[in-house]
Every structure is written in C-alpha cells, then in structure tokens.
Amino acid sequence: MVLPMRNEQSVPRSGTYEIDPAASAVRFRTRTVFGLFPVRGTFGIGRGRITVTDAVEDSAVDVTIRADTFDSGLRRRDRHVVSADYLDAAGHPEIEFRSRGVTQSAAGTAELPGELTVRGVTRPVTVTVGAVVPDGERLIVEGAAVVDRYAFGVTTAKGMTGRRLKLRLTVEAVAR
C-alpha cells in the first residue's frame, strides 16, 4: 500500500514492529548526464524493525536494504550500479540505516537522525517522517531523505551520474 506523502504523524502504540519487505519500498530519484535526464527506481528492503517506546523520542529504527535490488528499469545501468564501480553489491551486499531517536524539526515535522552505511562507509542521514499511520497490528510509515553518494565514496562518473539521490520510503511493519 502506497500512501501519498502527508505532513501528519500519529503516535502508534509502543512495541516492536517487523518490517514487511514485500509491502515496503525505497524509491529514489536522481539525474544523469549533467543533470539533464531524470532517473527513477527502487531498492528492495531485506529486513527491518521499528521499536516504538513509551517516550517516542527514544524509539529506534533498523533497516537493511539489499544493494543488489537497485532497479531503474534499465538492466544495463542496473548491472553497472550494483558492480564495484558504484555499490559493490558483491563485496557489500547490504545498505543499512539505523536511528536511535526521534526529534522534531523547526518546521514541526518528525525526523529520524541516523546513520547510513553504504559500501562499508557510515555517514549521518536524517529521514523526515511524512506520515505515521497505525492500522490495527500494522504500522505504515512514510519518509524522505537526500543522500549524497560522494559522502560514501561512490564517485564514479562525476558529472555524468547524479550526485544526490532523493529517497521516498513507504514502510509497512507488523507488531510482533
């Protein structure tokens, strides 16, 4: 289920929620060839967990994305991106995001400050939460982030391949 981004947060009940990889998606958008052409696609989530605590600001998120699931709809490009030139999925099969807290931005939105690990390089990344929708035993969370690939040492084809990826996340998780 994909919901449009909304600026609303509902506090779900405390507990641990296992992310459902089949119902969740990481979508990206970037540009290529000197920023002229848009490239869109997805990554698949391998596994993950959302832990909601009574003190919501102490909640945690752990997500693992499979690097070899990069899909832009162009097989040749996809094979190149998962190669050692970019993601090196053979040597670093997982991309990980970990957050140990929820903060409120000046704009009033919830944020997940965390660490993203790509190709063995860990850097800070903040996910802005667009919506949190409790739905019975399920929890639907939407978010967005911008990732600078150069910060992770992925510098192949400077100028020909977009430097920043804009990510949109839709995550469904089930209470354990």
C-alpha positions as CSV (number, residue, x, y, z in Angstrom):
1,M,0.0,0.0,0.0
2,V,1.5,3.3,-1.0
3,L,0.1,6.5,0.6
4,P,0.7,10.0,-0.7
5,M,3.1,12.0,1.4
6,R,1.2,13.9,4.1
7,N,2.5,16.1,6.9
8,E,0.8,14.2,9.7
9,Q,2.1,11.9,12.4
10,S,0.1,9.6,14.7
11,V,1.8,8.1,17.6
12,P,1.5,4.3,17.3
13,R,1.2,2.0,20.4
14,S,4.5,1.0,22.0
15,G,6.1,-2.2,20.8
16,T,8.3,-3.8,18.2
17,Y,7.2,-3.9,14.6
18,E,8.9,-6.1,12.0
19,I,9.1,-4.5,8.6
20,D,7.3,-6.4,5.8
21,P,9.7,-6.3,2.9
22,A,7.0,-7.3,0.3
23,A,4.8,-4.3,1.3
24,S,7.6,-1.8,1.7
25,A,9.7,0.2,-0.8
26,V,12.5,2.6,-1.1
27,R,12.1,4.8,-4.2
28,F,14.8,7.0,-5.5
29,R,15.1,9.9,-7.9
30,T,18.3,11.4,-9.3
31,R,19.6,12.9,-12.5
32,T,22.1,11.8,-15.0
33,V,24.2,13.3,-17.9
34,F,24.9,16.7,-16.3
35,G,21.6,16.8,-14.6
36,L,19.5,16.7,-17.8
37,F,17.8,13.4,-17.5
38,P,15.8,12.0,-14.6
39,V,16.4,8.5,-13.3
40,R,13.9,6.8,-11.0
41,G,13.8,3.5,-9.5
42,T,13.6,1.3,-6.3
43,F,15.6,-0.7,-3.8
44,G,14.2,-3.7,-2.0
45,I,14.2,-3.9,1.8
46,G,15.7,-7.1,3.1
47,R,14.6,-6.8,6.7
48,G,14.0,-4.3,9.4
49,R,12.5,-3.4,12.7
50,I,10.8,-0.3,14.2
51,T,10.8,-0.1,18.0
52,V,8.3,2.4,19.4
53,T,8.8,3.3,23.1
54,D,6.5,5.0,25.5
55,A,8.8,8.0,25.3
56,V,8.5,8.3,21.5
57,E,11.8,10.3,21.2
58,D,13.7,7.2,22.3
59,S,12.2,5.0,19.6
60,A,14.5,3.2,17.1
61,V,14.6,2.0,13.5
62,D,16.9,-0.6,11.9
63,V,16.5,-1.3,8.2
64,T,18.6,-3.3,5.8
65,I,18.4,-2.8,2.1
66,R,19.8,-5.3,-0.4
67,A,22.3,-3.5,-2.6
68,D,21.6,-5.9,-5.5
69,T,18.0,-4.8,-5.7
70,F,18.8,-1.5,-7.4
71,D,16.2,-1.3,-10.2
72,S,15.9,1.7,-12.5
73,G,14.2,-0.2,-15.3
74,L,17.3,-0.3,-17.5
75,R,19.0,-3.6,-17.0
76,R,22.4,-2.5,-18.3
77,R,22.5,0.5,-16.0
78,D,21.3,-1.6,-13.0
79,R,24.1,-4.1,-13.5
80,H,26.6,-1.3,-13.6
81,V,25.3,0.4,-10.5
82,V,25.4,-2.9,-8.4
83,S,29.0,-3.5,-9.7
84,A,32.2,-2.5,-7.9
85,D,32.1,0.9,-9.8
86,Y,29.2,2.0,-7.6
87,L,27.5,-0.1,-4.9
88,D,29.8,-3.1,-5.0
89,A,26.9,-5.4,-4.1
90,A,29.2,-8.5,-4.2
91,G,31.5,-7.0,-1.6
92,H,28.9,-5.0,0.4
93,P,25.6,-6.8,-0.1
94,E,23.7,-4.7,2.4
95,I,22.9,-1.0,2.9
96,E,22.0,-0.3,6.5
97,F,20.1,2.6,8.2
98,R,20.0,2.9,12.0
99,S,18.3,5.5,14.0
100,R,18.2,5.7,17.8
101,G,15.7,8.6,18.4
102,V,13.0,10.8,17.0
103,T,13.4,14.6,17.0
104,Q,11.1,17.4,16.0
105,S,12.3,19.8,13.3
106,A,11.8,23.6,13.5
107,A,9.1,23.1,10.9
108,G,7.3,20.8,13.3
109,T,7.9,17.5,11.4
110,A,9.3,14.4,13.0
111,E,12.8,13.4,12.0
112,L,14.9,10.2,12.4
113,P,18.5,11.3,12.7
114,G,20.6,8.2,12.0
115,E,23.5,6.5,10.3
116,L,23.5,5.1,6.8
117,T,26.2,2.6,5.8
118,V,27.0,2.1,2.1
119,R,30.0,0.2,0.9
120,G,31.3,0.0,4.5
121,V,31.2,3.8,4.9
122,T,28.9,5.2,7.6
123,R,27.6,8.8,7.5
124,P,24.8,10.7,9.2
125,V,21.5,10.8,7.3
126,T,18.2,12.3,8.5
127,V,14.9,10.8,7.4
128,T,12.0,13.3,7.6
129,V,8.8,11.5,8.5
130,G,5.9,12.4,6.3
131,A,3.2,10.2,7.9
132,V,2.8,7.5,10.5
133,V,-0.5,5.6,10.2
134,P,-1.3,2.9,12.8
135,D,-3.6,0.4,11.2
136,G,-4.5,-2.3,13.7
137,E,-1.5,-4.6,14.1
138,R,0.2,-2.8,11.1
139,L,2.1,0.4,11.1
140,I,2.6,2.4,7.9
141,V,5.4,5.0,7.8
142,E,6.4,7.3,5.1
143,G,9.6,9.3,4.9
144,A,12.0,11.1,2.7
145,A,15.8,11.7,2.7
146,V,18.5,13.0,0.5
147,V,21.7,11.0,0.2
148,D,25.0,12.4,-1.3
149,R,26.7,9.4,-2.9
150,Y,30.1,11.2,-2.8
151,A,30.0,11.1,1.0
152,F,30.1,7.3,0.8
153,G,33.0,7.2,-1.6
154,V,30.8,6.4,-4.6
155,T,32.3,8.9,-7.0
156,T,32.3,7.1,-10.3
157,A,31.2,9.2,-13.4
158,K,31.2,12.6,-11.7
159,G,29.1,14.9,-13.8
160,M,27.6,12.0,-15.8
161,T,25.7,10.4,-12.8
162,G,23.7,12.3,-10.3
163,R,25.5,13.1,-7.0
164,R,22.4,13.2,-4.8
165,L,19.6,10.6,-4.6
166,K,16.2,11.8,-3.3
167,L,14.6,8.9,-1.4
168,R,11.0,8.3,-0.6
169,L,10.2,5.5,1.7
170,T,7.0,3.6,2.3
171,V,7.4,1.1,5.1
172,E,4.7,-1.3,6.4
173,A,5.5,-3.2,9.6
174,V,3.6,-5.7,11.7
175,A,3.5,-5.8,15.5
176,R,5.5,-8.7,17.0
